[in-house]
């Protein structure tokens, strides 16, 4: 990954964190925000294949796991192995 991408991702993450922290007192007044968070964590992973088709990417699960999932599963397998 290019260093500029890392800096950009960290900058966006920091901006979202600071915005959420500033809005925290007002967010507690809206129970709808809880539903937004719930839907984004449950529904977005289920519709991601449709978004991949719209973007022109083949949503073949083994292909996705082979190229993207290995970076998640490899560190987890290091913790799970009884060495």
PDB file of N, CA, C and O in Angstrom:
ATOM      1  N   UNK A   1       0.843  -1.169   0.000  1.00  0.00           N
ATOM      2  CA  UNK A   1       0.000   0.000   0.000  1.00  0.00           C
ATOM      3  C   UNK A   1       0.893   1.238   0.000  1.00  0.00           C
ATOM      4  O   UNK A   1       1.926   1.270   0.669  1.00  0.00           O
ATOM      5  N   UNK A   2       0.506   2.200  -0.716  1.00  0.00           N
ATOM      6  CA  UNK A   2       1.266   3.430  -0.824  1.00  0.00           C
ATOM      7  C   UNK A   2       1.089   4.261   0.445  1.00  0.00           C
ATOM      8  O   UNK A   2       0.019   4.240   1.055  1.00  0.00           O
ATOM      9  N   UNK A   3       2.119   4.985   0.843  1.00  0.00           N
ATOM     10  CA  UNK A   3       2.073   5.740   2.092  1.00  0.00           C
ATOM     11  C   UNK A   3       0.998   6.809   2.069  1.00  0.00           C
ATOM     12  O   UNK A   3       0.431   7.134   3.112  1.00  0.00           O
ATOM     13  N   UNK A   4       0.710   7.356   0.909  1.00  0.00           N
ATOM     14  CA  UNK A   4      -0.316   8.381   0.812  1.00  0.00           C
ATOM     15  C   UNK A   4      -1.708   7.808   1.095  1.00  0.00           C
ATOM     16  O   UNK A   4      -2.558   8.487   1.670  1.00  0.00           O
ATOM     17  N   UNK A   5      -1.933   6.564   0.690  1.00  0.00           N
ATOM     18  CA  UNK A   5      -3.199   5.907   0.994  1.00  0.00           C
ATOM     19  C   UNK A   5      -3.350   5.676   2.487  1.00  0.00           C
ATOM     20  O   UNK A   5      -4.436   5.843   3.041  1.00  0.00           O
ATOM     21  N   UNK A   6      -2.267   5.296   3.132  1.00  0.00           N
ATOM     22  CA  UNK A   6      -2.305   5.073   4.577  1.00  0.00           C
ATOM     23  C   UNK A   6      -2.581   6.375   5.313  1.00  0.00           C
ATOM     24  O   UNK A   6      -3.405   6.416   6.227  1.00  0.00           O
ATOM     25  N   UNK A   7      -1.893   7.432   4.916  1.00  0.00           N
ATOM     26  CA  UNK A   7      -2.106   8.740   5.554  1.00  0.00           C
ATOM     27  C   UNK A   7      -3.528   9.231   5.304  1.00  0.00           C
ATOM     28  O   UNK A   7      -4.158   9.793   6.200  1.00  0.00           O
ATOM     29  N   UNK A   8      -4.033   9.023   4.095  1.00  0.00           N
ATOM     30  CA  UNK A   8      -5.402   9.431   3.787  1.00  0.00           C
ATOM     31  C   UNK A   8      -6.429   8.664   4.591  1.00  0.00           C
ATOM     32  O   UNK A   8      -7.394   9.244   5.088  1.00  0.00           O
ATOM     33  N   UNK A   9      -6.226   7.350   4.723  1.00  0.00           N
ATOM     34  CA  UNK A   9      -7.158   6.537   5.510  1.00  0.00           C
ATOM     35  C   UNK A   9      -7.124   6.934   6.982  1.00  0.00           C
ATOM     36  O   UNK A   9      -8.167   7.003   7.633  1.00  0.00           O
ATOM     37  N   UNK A  10      -5.942   7.191   7.503  1.00  0.00           N
ATOM     38  CA  UNK A  10      -5.843   7.634   8.896  1.00  0.00           C
ATOM     39  C   UNK A  10      -6.484   9.006   9.092  1.00  0.00           C
ATOM     40  O   UNK A  10      -7.120   9.257  10.115  1.00  0.00           O
ATOM     41  N   UNK A  11      -6.316   9.888   8.115  1.00  0.00           N
ATOM     42  CA  UNK A  11      -6.922  11.215   8.198  1.00  0.00           C
ATOM     43  C   UNK A  11      -8.444  11.158   8.167  1.00  0.00           C
ATOM     44  O   UNK A  11      -9.115  11.865   8.919  1.00  0.00           O
ATOM     45  N   UNK A  12      -8.979  10.319   7.299  1.00  0.00           N
ATOM     46  CA  UNK A  12     -10.432  10.169   7.232  1.00  0.00           C
ATOM     47  C   UNK A  12     -10.963   9.537   8.512  1.00  0.00           C
ATOM     48  O   UNK A  12     -12.002   9.949   9.029  1.00  0.00           O
ATOM     49  N   UNK A  13     -10.252   8.539   9.020  1.00  0.00           N
ATOM     50  CA  UNK A  13     -10.663   7.907  10.275  1.00  0.00           C
ATOM     51  C   UNK A  13     -10.649   8.886  11.433  1.00  0.00           C
ATOM     52  O   UNK A  13     -11.561   8.889  12.259  1.00  0.00           O
ATOM     53  N   UNK A  14      -9.621   9.716  11.496  1.00  0.00           N
ATOM     54  CA  UNK A  14      -9.545  10.726  12.558  1.00  0.00           C
ATOM     55  C   UNK A  14     -10.665  11.752  12.424  1.00  0.00           C
ATOM     56  O   UNK A  14     -11.248  12.170  13.424  1.00  0.00           O
ATOM     57  N   UNK A  15     -10.966  12.155  11.198  1.00  0.00           N
ATOM     58  CA  UNK A  15     -12.043  13.118  10.982  1.00  0.00           C
ATOM     59  C   UNK A  15     -13.391  12.546  11.393  1.00  0.00           C
ATOM     60  O   UNK A  15     -14.192  13.242  12.018  1.00  0.00           O
ATOM     61  N   UNK A  16     -13.652  11.300  11.055  1.00  0.00           N
ATOM     62  CA  UNK A  16     -14.913  10.662  11.448  1.00  0.00           C
ATOM     63  C   UNK A  16     -14.994  10.530  12.963  1.00  0.00           C
ATOM     64  O   UNK A  16     -16.043  10.771  13.559  1.00  0.00           O
ATOM     65  N   UNK A  17     -13.883  10.145  13.581  1.00  0.00           N
ATOM     66  CA  UNK A  17     -13.864  10.014  15.039  1.00  0.00           C
ATOM     67  C   UNK A  17     -14.135  11.351  15.722  1.00  0.00           C
ATOM     68  O   UNK A  17     -14.941  11.413  16.650  1.00  0.00           O
ATOM     69  N   UNK A  18     -13.481  12.415  15.281  1.00  0.00           N
ATOM     70  CA  UNK A  18     -13.677  13.726  15.902  1.00  0.00           C
ATOM     71  C   UNK A  18     -15.090  14.257  15.666  1.00  0.00           C
ATOM     72  O   UNK A  18     -15.670  14.894  16.545  1.00  0.00           O
ATOM     73  N   UNK A  19     -15.641  13.995  14.484  1.00  0.00           N
ATOM     74  CA  UNK A  19     -17.011  14.433  14.202  1.00  0.00           C
ATOM     75  C   UNK A  19     -18.004  13.668  15.068  1.00  0.00           C
ATOM     76  O   UNK A  19     -18.952  14.255  15.589  1.00  0.00           O
ATOM     77  N   UNK A  20     -17.795  12.365  15.226  1.00  0.00           N
ATOM     78  CA  UNK A  20     -18.699  11.568  16.057  1.00  0.00           C
ATOM     79  C   UNK A  20     -18.593  11.973  17.521  1.00  0.00           C
ATOM     80  O   UNK A  20     -19.595  11.992  18.236  1.00  0.00           O
ATOM     81  N   UNK A  21     -17.385  12.296  17.969  1.00  0.00           N
ATOM     82  CA  UNK A  21     -17.210  12.712  19.359  1.00  0.00           C
ATOM     83  C   UNK A  21     -17.876  14.066  19.611  1.00  0.00           C
ATOM     84  O   UNK A  21     -18.437  14.294  20.684  1.00  0.00           O
ATOM     85  N   UNK A  22     -17.816  14.955  18.632  1.00  0.00           N
ATOM     86  CA  UNK A  22     -18.453  16.268  18.789  1.00  0.00           C
ATOM     87  C   UNK A  22     -19.978  16.155  18.766  1.00  0.00           C
ATOM     88  O   UNK A  22     -20.667  16.927  19.433  1.00  0.00           O
ATOM     89  N   UNK A  23     -20.504  15.206  18.009  1.00  0.00           N
ATOM     90  CA  UNK A  23     -21.951  15.046  17.888  1.00  0.00           C
ATOM     91  C   UNK A  23     -22.539  14.101  18.929  1.00  0.00           C
ATOM     92  O   UNK A  23     -23.754  13.906  18.958  1.00  0.00           O
ATOM     93  N   UNK A  24     -21.722  13.520  19.770  1.00  0.00           N
ATOM     94  CA  UNK A  24     -22.186  12.508  20.725  1.00  0.00           C
ATOM     95  C   UNK A  24     -23.355  12.973  21.599  1.00  0.00           C
ATOM     96  O   UNK A  24     -24.320  12.221  21.739  1.00  0.00           O
ATOM     97  N   UNK A  25     -23.323  14.169  22.192  1.00  0.00           N
ATOM     98  CA  UNK A  25     -24.472  14.570  23.028  1.00  0.00           C
ATOM     99  C   UNK A  25     -25.785  14.652  22.249  1.00  0.00           C
ATOM    100  O   UNK A  25     -26.846  14.336  22.787  1.00  0.00           O
ATOM    101  N   UNK A  26     -25.717  15.073  20.993  1.00  0.00           N
ATOM    102  CA  UNK A  26     -26.944  15.193  20.205  1.00  0.00           C
ATOM    103  C   UNK A  26     -27.408  13.848  19.654  1.00  0.00           C
ATOM    104  O   UNK A  26     -28.602  13.646  19.433  1.00  0.00           O
ATOM    105  N   UNK A  27     -26.471  12.931  19.432  1.00  0.00           N
ATOM    106  CA  UNK A  27     -26.837  11.625  18.885  1.00  0.00           C
ATOM    107  C   UNK A  27     -27.643  10.816  19.891  1.00  0.00           C
ATOM    108  O   UNK A  27     -28.513  10.036  19.505  1.00  0.00           O
ATOM    109  N   UNK A  28     -27.362  10.996  21.175  1.00  0.00           N
ATOM    110  CA  UNK A  28     -28.094  10.241  22.196  1.00  0.00           C
ATOM    111  C   UNK A  28     -29.584  10.572  22.218  1.00  0.00           C
ATOM    112  O   UNK A  28     -30.382   9.788  22.731  1.00  0.00           O
ATOM    113  N   UNK A  29     -29.962  11.714  21.674  1.00  0.00           N
ATOM    114  CA  UNK A  29     -31.375  12.104  21.638  1.00  0.00           C
ATOM    115  C   UNK A  29     -32.146  11.423  20.507  1.00  0.00           C
ATOM    116  O   UNK A  29     -33.373  11.506  20.463  1.00  0.00           O
ATOM    117  N   UNK A  30     -31.444  10.755  19.596  1.00  0.00           N
ATOM    118  CA  UNK A  30     -32.085  10.156  18.432  1.00  0.00           C
ATOM    119  C   UNK A  30     -31.922   8.639  18.459  1.00  0.00           C
ATOM    120  O   UNK A  30     -30.838   8.137  18.164  1.00  0.00           O
ATOM    121  N   UNK A  31     -32.978   7.897  18.808  1.00  0.00           N
ATOM    122  CA  UNK A  31     -32.864   6.434  18.792  1.00  0.00           C
ATOM    123  C   UNK A  31     -32.739   5.878  17.371  1.00  0.00           C
ATOM    124  O   UNK A  31     -32.347   4.725  17.191  1.00  0.00           O
ATOM    125  N   UNK A  32     -33.067   6.683  16.371  1.00  0.00           N
ATOM    126  CA  UNK A  32     -32.933   6.227  14.989  1.00  0.00           C
ATOM    127  C   UNK A  32     -31.477   5.961  14.640  1.00  0.00           C
ATOM    128  O   UNK A  32     -31.183   5.128  13.783  1.00  0.00           O
ATOM    129  N   UNK A  33     -30.572   6.661  15.296  1.00  0.00           N
ATOM    130  CA  UNK A  33     -29.154   6.459  15.027  1.00  0.00           C
ATOM    131  C   UNK A  33     -28.726   5.033  15.382  1.00  0.00           C
ATOM    132  O   UNK A  33     -27.855   4.462  14.725  1.00  0.00           O
ATOM    133  N   UNK A  34     -29.333   4.464  16.414  1.00  0.00           N
ATOM    134  CA  UNK A  34     -29.028   3.073  16.769  1.00  0.00           C
ATOM    135  C   UNK A  34     -29.418   2.128  15.640  1.00  0.00           C
ATOM    136  O   UNK A  34     -28.708   1.165  15.350  1.00  0.00           O
ATOM    137  N   UNK A  35     -30.551   2.411  15.006  1.00  0.00           N
ATOM    138  CA  UNK A  35     -30.963   1.581  13.867  1.00  0.00           C
ATOM    139  C   UNK A  35     -30.037   1.749  12.679  1.00  0.00           C
ATOM    140  O   UNK A  35     -29.779   0.787  11.955  1.00  0.00           O
ATOM    141  N   UNK A  36     -29.535   2.956  12.466  1.00  0.00           N
ATOM    142  CA  UNK A  36     -28.587   3.182  11.376  1.00  0.00           C
ATOM    143  C   UNK A  36     -27.331   2.363  11.602  1.00  0.00           C
ATOM    144  O   UNK A  36     -26.821   1.742  10.669  1.00  0.00           O
ATOM    145  N   UNK A  37     -26.829   2.354  12.814  1.00  0.00           N
ATOM    146  CA  UNK A  37     -25.636   1.569  13.134  1.00  0.00           C
ATOM    147  C   UNK A  37     -25.930   0.080  12.983  1.00  0.00           C
ATOM    148  O   UNK A  37     -25.113  -0.661  12.437  1.00  0.00           O
ATOM    149  N   UNK A  38     -27.073  -0.354  13.457  1.00  0.00           N
ATOM    150  CA  UNK A  38     -27.438  -1.765  13.348  1.00  0.00           C
ATOM    151  C   UNK A  38     -27.561  -2.198  11.891  1.00  0.00           C
ATOM    152  O   UNK A  38     -27.040  -3.245  11.507  1.00  0.00           O
ATOM    153  N   UNK A  39     -28.242  -1.403  11.088  1.00  0.00           N
ATOM    154  CA  UNK A  39     -28.397  -1.750   9.678  1.00  0.00           C
ATOM    155  C   UNK A  39     -27.061  -1.735   8.946  1.00  0.00           C
ATOM    156  O   UNK A  39     -26.816  -2.575   8.081  1.00  0.00           O
ATOM    157  N   UNK A  40     -26.211  -0.799   9.284  1.00  0.00           N
ATOM    158  CA  UNK A  40     -24.928  -0.735   8.581  1.00  0.00           C
ATOM    159  C   UNK A  40     -24.038  -1.920   8.936  1.00  0.00           C
ATOM    160  O   UNK A  40     -23.220  -2.338   8.117  1.00  0.00           O
ATOM    161  N   UNK A  41     -24.180  -2.468  10.135  1.00  0.00           N
ATOM    162  CA  UNK A  41     -23.353  -3.619  10.490  1.00  0.00           C
ATOM    163  C   UNK A  41     -23.965  -4.933  10.025  1.00  0.00           C
ATOM    164  O   UNK A  41     -23.232  -5.901   9.820  1.00  0.00           O
ATOM    165  N   UNK A  42     -25.270  -5.001   9.854  1.00  0.00           N
ATOM    166  CA  UNK A  42     -25.902  -6.254   9.450  1.00  0.00           C
ATOM    167  C   UNK A  42     -26.236  -6.319   7.965  1.00  0.00           C
ATOM    168  O   UNK A  42     -26.096  -7.373   7.344  1.00  0.00           O
ATOM    169  N   UNK A  43     -26.672  -5.213   7.396  1.00  0.00           N
ATOM    170  CA  UNK A  43     -27.170  -5.232   6.022  1.00  0.00           C
ATOM    171  C   UNK A  43     -26.058  -4.972   5.002  1.00  0.00           C
ATOM    172  O   UNK A  43     -26.040  -5.612   3.951  1.00  0.00           O
ATOM    173  N   UNK A  44     -25.145  -4.066   5.281  1.00  0.00           N
ATOM    174  CA  UNK A  44     -24.115  -3.743   4.300  1.00  0.00           C
ATOM    175  C   UNK A  44     -23.260  -4.942   3.898  1.00  0.00           C
ATOM    176  O   UNK A  44     -22.949  -5.076   2.715  1.00  0.00           O
ATOM    177  N   UNK A  45     -22.863  -5.817   4.819  1.00  0.00           N
ATOM    178  CA  UNK A  45     -22.116  -6.999   4.355  1.00  0.00           C
ATOM    179  C   UNK A  45     -22.940  -7.912   3.446  1.00  0.00           C
ATOM    180  O   UNK A  45     -22.384  -8.599   2.590  1.00  0.00           O
ATOM    181  N   UNK A  46     -24.254  -7.921   3.629  1.00  0.00           N
ATOM    182  CA  UNK A  46     -25.092  -8.783   2.794  1.00  0.00           C
ATOM    183  C   UNK A  46     -25.302  -8.204   1.404  1.00  0.00           C
ATOM    184  O   UNK A  46     -25.490  -8.962   0.453  1.00  0.00           O
ATOM    185  N   UNK A  47     -25.277  -6.880   1.257  1.00  0.00           N
ATOM    186  CA  UNK A  47     -25.494  -6.289  -0.066  1.00  0.00           C
ATOM    187  C   UNK A  47     -24.192  -6.002  -0.798  1.00  0.00           C
ATOM    188  O   UNK A  47     -24.213  -5.488  -1.916  1.00  0.00           O
ATOM    189  N   UNK A  48     -23.064  -6.327  -0.184  1.00  0.00           N
ATOM    190  CA  UNK A  48     -21.790  -6.037  -0.841  1.00  0.00           C
ATOM    191  C   UNK A  48     -21.619  -6.774  -2.174  1.00  0.00           C
ATOM    192  O   UNK A  48     -21.012  -6.202  -3.079  1.00  0.00           O
ATOM    193  N   UNK A  49     -22.115  -8.012  -2.356  1.00  0.00           N
ATOM    194  CA  UNK A  49     -21.993  -8.606  -3.697  1.00  0.00           C
ATOM    195  C   UNK A  49     -22.742  -7.823  -4.768  1.00  0.00           C
ATOM    196  O   UNK A  49     -22.277  -7.742  -5.905  1.00  0.00           O
ATOM    197  N   UNK A  50     -23.887  -7.249  -4.431  1.00  0.00           N
ATOM    198  CA  UNK A  50     -24.618  -6.440  -5.410  1.00  0.00           C
ATOM    199  C   UNK A  50     -23.839  -5.181  -5.761  1.00  0.00           C
ATOM    200  O   UNK A  50     -23.815  -4.760  -6.917  1.00  0.00           O
ATOM    201  N   UNK A  51     -23.197  -4.578  -4.753  1.00  0.00           N
ATOM    202  CA  UNK A  51     -22.380  -3.398  -5.016  1.00  0.00           C
ATOM    203  C   UNK A  51     -21.158  -3.752  -5.858  1.00  0.00           C
ATOM    204  O   UNK A  51     -20.711  -2.950  -6.677  1.00  0.00           O
ATOM    205  N   UNK A  52     -20.617  -4.961  -5.656  1.00  0.00           N
ATOM    206  CA  UNK A  52     -19.484  -5.393  -6.464  1.00  0.00           C
ATOM    207  C   UNK A  52     -19.893  -5.599  -7.916  1.00  0.00           C
ATOM    208  O   UNK A  52     -19.128  -5.274  -8.825  1.00  0.00           O
ATOM    209  N   UNK A  53     -21.088  -6.133  -8.146  1.00  0.00           N
ATOM    210  CA  UNK A  53     -21.577  -6.310  -9.512  1.00  0.00           C
ATOM    211  C   UNK A  53     -21.777  -4.947 -10.167  1.00  0.00           C
ATOM    212  O   UNK A  53     -21.436  -4.765 -11.335  1.00  0.00           O
ATOM    213  N   UNK A  54     -22.324  -3.999  -9.429  1.00  0.00           N
ATOM    214  CA  UNK A  54     -22.506  -2.655  -9.984  1.00  0.00           C
ATOM    215  C   UNK A  54     -21.172  -1.989 -10.309  1.00  0.00           C
ATOM    216  O   UNK A  54     -21.082  -1.184 -11.236  1.00  0.00           O
ATOM    217  N   UNK A  55     -20.131  -2.329  -9.538  1.00  0.00           N
ATOM    218  CA  UNK A  55     -18.810  -1.761  -9.790  1.00  0.00           C
ATOM    219  C   UNK A  55     -18.054  -2.507 -10.877  1.00  0.00           C
ATOM    220  O   UNK A  55     -16.970  -2.085 -11.277  1.00  0.00           O
ATOM    221  N   UNK A  56     -18.617  -3.620 -11.363  1.00  0.00           N
ATOM    222  CA  UNK A  56     -17.980  -4.375 -12.426  1.00  0.00           C
ATOM    223  C   UNK A  56     -16.989  -5.412 -11.933  1.00  0.00           C
ATOM    224  O   UNK A  56     -16.158  -5.882 -12.710  1.00  0.00           O
ATOM    225  N   UNK A  57     -17.055  -5.781 -10.659  1.00  0.00           N
ATOM    226  CA  UNK A  57     -16.161  -6.779 -10.075  1.00  0.00           C
ATOM    227  C   UNK A  57     -16.931  -8.079  -9.931  1.00  0.00           C
ATOM    228  O   UNK A  57     -18.105  -8.074  -9.561  1.00  0.00           O
ATOM    229  N   UNK A  58     -16.271  -9.196 -10.225  1.00  0.00           N
ATOM    230  CA  UNK A  58     -16.904 -10.508 -10.084  1.00  0.00           C
ATOM    231  C   UNK A  58     -16.976 -10.861  -8.604  1.00  0.00           C
ATOM    232  O   UNK A  58     -15.933 -10.984  -7.961  1.00  0.00           O
ATOM    233  N   UNK A  59     -18.174 -11.029  -8.042  1.00  0.00           N
ATOM    234  CA  UNK A  59     -18.289 -11.304  -6.608  1.00  0.00           C
ATOM    235  C   UNK A  59     -18.114 -12.776  -6.256  1.00  0.00           C
ATOM    236  O   UNK A  59     -18.760 -13.268  -5.332  1.00  0.00           O
ATOM    237  N   UNK A  60     -17.248 -13.487  -6.979  1.00  0.00           N
ATOM    238  CA  UNK A  60     -16.992 -14.898  -6.704  1.00  0.00           C
ATOM    239  C   UNK A  60     -16.318 -15.001  -5.336  1.00  0.00           C
ATOM    240  O   UNK A  60     -15.224 -14.470  -5.144  1.00  0.00           O
ATOM    241  N   UNK A  61     -16.957 -15.674  -4.394  1.00  0.00           N
ATOM    242  CA  UNK A  61     -16.467 -15.717  -3.018  1.00  0.00           C
ATOM    243  C   UNK A  61     -15.068 -16.305  -2.896  1.00  0.00           C
ATOM    244  O   UNK A  61     -14.238 -15.723  -2.197  1.00  0.00           O
ATOM    245  N   UNK A  62     -14.764 -17.432  -3.540  1.00  0.00           N
ATOM    246  CA  UNK A  62     -13.391 -17.937  -3.397  1.00  0.00           C
ATOM    247  C   UNK A  62     -12.340 -16.955  -3.897  1.00  0.00           C
ATOM    248  O   UNK A  62     -11.250 -16.877  -3.331  1.00  0.00           O
ATOM    249  N   UNK A  63     -12.654 -16.204  -4.954  1.00  0.00           N
ATOM    250  CA  UNK A  63     -11.716 -15.215  -5.462  1.00  0.00           C
ATOM    251  C   UNK A  63     -11.510 -14.089  -4.455  1.00  0.00           C
ATOM    252  O   UNK A  63     -10.383 -13.646  -4.232  1.00  0.00           O
ATOM    253  N   UNK A  64     -12.598 -13.631  -3.852  1.00  0.00           N
ATOM    254  CA  UNK A  64     -12.502 -12.559  -2.864  1.00  0.00           C
ATOM    255  C   UNK A  64     -11.732 -13.035  -1.645  1.00  0.00           C
ATOM    256  O   UNK A  64     -10.877 -12.314  -1.129  1.00  0.00           O
ATOM    257  N   UNK A  65     -12.026 -14.239  -1.182  1.00  0.00           N
ATOM    258  CA  UNK A  65     -11.328 -14.772  -0.005  1.00  0.00           C
ATOM    259  C   UNK A  65      -9.861 -14.997  -0.321  1.00  0.00           C
ATOM    260  O   UNK A  65      -8.997 -14.768   0.525  1.00  0.00           O
ATOM    261  N   UNK A  66      -9.579 -15.444  -1.531  1.00  0.00           N
ATOM    262  CA  UNK A  66      -8.194 -15.723  -1.898  1.00  0.00           C
ATOM    263  C   UNK A  66      -7.351 -14.458  -1.894  1.00  0.00           C
ATOM    264  O   UNK A  66      -6.218 -14.475  -1.414  1.00  0.00           O
ATOM    265  N   UNK A  67      -7.881 -13.371  -2.417  1.00  0.00           N
ATOM    266  CA  UNK A  67      -7.070 -12.169  -2.557  1.00  0.00           C
ATOM    267  C   UNK A  67      -7.211 -11.185  -1.400  1.00  0.00           C
ATOM    268  O   UNK A  67      -6.262 -10.456  -1.109  1.00  0.00           O
ATOM    269  N   UNK A  68      -8.355 -11.141  -0.734  1.00  0.00           N
ATOM    270  CA  UNK A  68      -8.545 -10.157   0.323  1.00  0.00           C
ATOM    271  C   UNK A  68      -8.641 -10.796   1.695  1.00  0.00           C
ATOM    272  O   UNK A  68      -8.143 -10.237   2.672  1.00  0.00           O
ATOM    273  N   UNK A  69      -9.267 -11.948   1.787  1.00  0.00           N
ATOM    274  CA  UNK A  69      -9.480 -12.571   3.078  1.00  0.00           C
ATOM    275  C   UNK A  69      -8.228 -13.129   3.710  1.00  0.00           C
ATOM    276  O   UNK A  69      -8.186 -13.335   4.923  1.00  0.00           O
ATOM    277  N   UNK A  70      -7.197 -13.381   2.904  1.00  0.00           N
ATOM    278  CA  UNK A  70      -5.984 -13.950   3.484  1.00  0.00           C
ATOM    279  C   UNK A  70      -5.299 -12.986   4.422  1.00  0.00           C
ATOM    280  O   UNK A  70      -4.633 -13.420   5.363  1.00  0.00           O
ATOM    281  N   UNK A  71      -5.439 -11.694   4.199  1.00  0.00           N
ATOM    282  CA  UNK A  71      -4.785 -10.716   5.080  1.00  0.00           C
ATOM    283  C   UNK A  71      -5.495 -10.630   6.425  1.00  0.00           C
ATOM    284  O   UNK A  71      -4.908 -10.174   7.407  1.00  0.00           O
ATOM    285  N   UNK A  72      -6.746 -11.061   6.479  1.00  0.00           N
ATOM    286  CA  UNK A  72      -7.460 -11.098   7.751  1.00  0.00           C
ATOM    287  C   UNK A  72      -7.250 -12.439   8.436  1.00  0.00           C
ATOM    288  O   UNK A  72      -7.031 -12.494   9.646  1.00  0.00           O
ATOM    289  N   UNK A  73      -7.316 -13.512   7.672  1.00  0.00           N
ATOM    290  CA  UNK A  73      -7.252 -14.835   8.267  1.00  0.00           C
ATOM    291  C   UNK A  73      -5.841 -15.236   8.692  1.00  0.00           C
ATOM    292  O   UNK A  73      -5.686 -15.997   9.647  1.00  0.00           O
ATOM    293  N   UNK A  74      -4.827 -14.751   8.018  1.00  0.00           N
ATOM    294  CA  UNK A  74      -3.465 -15.134   8.371  1.00  0.00           C
ATOM    295  C   UNK A  74      -3.080 -14.698   9.775  1.00  0.00           C
ATOM    296  O   UNK A  74      -2.567 -15.528  10.525  1.00  0.00           O
ATOM    297  N   UNK A  75      -3.296 -13.441  10.184  1.00  0.00           N
ATOM    298  CA  UNK A  75      -2.980 -13.097  11.578  1.00  0.00           C
ATOM    299  C   UNK A  75      -3.853 -13.822  12.582  1.00  0.00           C
ATOM    300  O   UNK A  75      -3.390 -14.162  13.671  1.00  0.00           O
ATOM    301  N   UNK A  76      -5.111 -14.067  12.232  1.00  0.00           N
ATOM    302  CA  UNK A  76      -5.980 -14.790  13.158  1.00  0.00           C
ATOM    303  C   UNK A  76      -5.532 -16.239  13.318  1.00  0.00           C
ATOM    304  O   UNK A  76      -5.628 -16.802  14.408  1.00  0.00           O
ATOM    305  N   UNK A  77      -5.044 -16.844  12.241  1.00  0.00           N
ATOM    306  CA  UNK A  77      -4.590 -18.221  12.354  1.00  0.00           C
ATOM    307  C   UNK A  77      -3.325 -18.319  13.194  1.00  0.00           C
ATOM    308  O   UNK A  77      -3.073 -19.357  13.804  1.00  0.00           O
ATOM    309  N   UNK A  78      -2.535 -17.269  13.236  1.00  0.00           N
ATOM    310  CA  UNK A  78      -1.336 -17.271  14.079  1.00  0.00           C
ATOM    311  C   UNK A  78      -1.711 -17.304  15.558  1.00  0.00           C
ATOM    312  O   UNK A  78      -1.023 -17.934  16.362  1.00  0.00           O
ATOM    313  N   UNK A  79      -2.802 -16.627  15.916  1.00  0.00           N
ATOM    314  CA  UNK A  79      -3.244 -16.623  17.318  1.00  0.00           C
ATOM    315  C   UNK A  79      -3.924 -17.942  17.696  1.00  0.00           C
ATOM    316  O   UNK A  79      -3.872 -18.364  18.851  1.00  0.00           O
ATOM    317  N   UNK A  80      -4.555 -18.584  16.726  1.00  0.00           N
ATOM    318  CA  UNK A  80      -5.324 -19.787  17.017  1.00  0.00           C
ATOM    319  C   UNK A  80      -4.470 -21.051  17.049  1.00  0.00           C
ATOM    320  O   UNK A  80      -4.880 -22.054  17.634  1.00  0.00           O
ATOM    321  N   UNK A  81      -3.304 -21.021  16.437  1.00  0.00           N
ATOM    322  CA  UNK A  81      -2.490 -22.241  16.372  1.00  0.00           C
ATOM    323  C   UNK A  81      -1.823 -22.511  17.725  1.00  0.00           C
ATOM    324  O   UNK A  81      -1.235 -21.608  18.320  1.00  0.00           O
ATOM    325  N   UNK A  82      -1.915 -23.746  18.205  1.00  0.00           N
ATOM    326  CA  UNK A  82      -1.333 -24.092  19.525  1.00  0.00           C
ATOM    327  C   UNK A  82       0.149 -24.426  19.413  1.00  0.00           C
ATOM    328  O   UNK A  82       0.527 -25.595  19.492  1.00  0.00           O
ATOM    329  N   UNK A  83       0.976 -23.430  19.233  1.00  0.00           N
ATOM    330  CA  UNK A  83       2.425 -23.674  19.104  1.00  0.00           C
ATOM    331  C   UNK A  83       3.134 -23.477  20.401  1.00  0.00           C
ATOM    332  O   UNK A  83       4.352 -23.641  20.469  1.00  0.00           O
TER     333      UNK A  83
END
